[in-house]
């Protein structure tokens, strides 16, 4: 069981590390591209697709909602401004997308949490089981010499070490991934707020009679 836990833990750590590294790299490139555009919808109108970039997904969903609010039903042209009510819909769309992207980055971390909390207890179970086996051998042999107790005690210690070897790397990996996840979530929130500011500046009238 501990071997299976170890395989899952190392697999999750490797996959999530690569995922977050790729997301961070793509976020950097997209943010640089976003800051060069003159209008909010410039990148959106170019029909770019970067599904592995969390910032782009937030931008795309926000611009899709904004584009829908700027177009009248059946019209191919955009209005100059949106109402305050429409702006609230855009904000909620951005908030929802930020949450979805955060959950996507967080997926799989529960396996590491289980490995961190469960592996030591499995090791402890093996320790107790080994000690019980050692005493059983002593009772069967009727003597408490080293030859009788060694198999059970060695099995108990091996299981304890195995549990720690699973739990300790998983703990470090989990804490590192959680830290990077929090940083990524803050970056998504900040970008969403910045995008809202750009949209309000360009498409929201100062005096909205609606």
Secondary structure, DSSP 4 states (H G I P E B T S, - for coil): -HHHHHHHHHHHHHHHHHHHHHHHHHHHHHHHHHTT-SSTTHHHHTT---TT-HHHHHHHHHHHHHHHHHBPTT-SSB-S-B-HHHHHHHHHHHHHHHHHHHHHHHTTHHHHHHHHHHHHHHHHHHHHHHHHHHHHHHHHHT---HHHHHHHHHHHHHHHHHHHHHHHHHHHHHHHHHHHHHHHHHHHHHHHHHHHHHHHHHHB-SS---
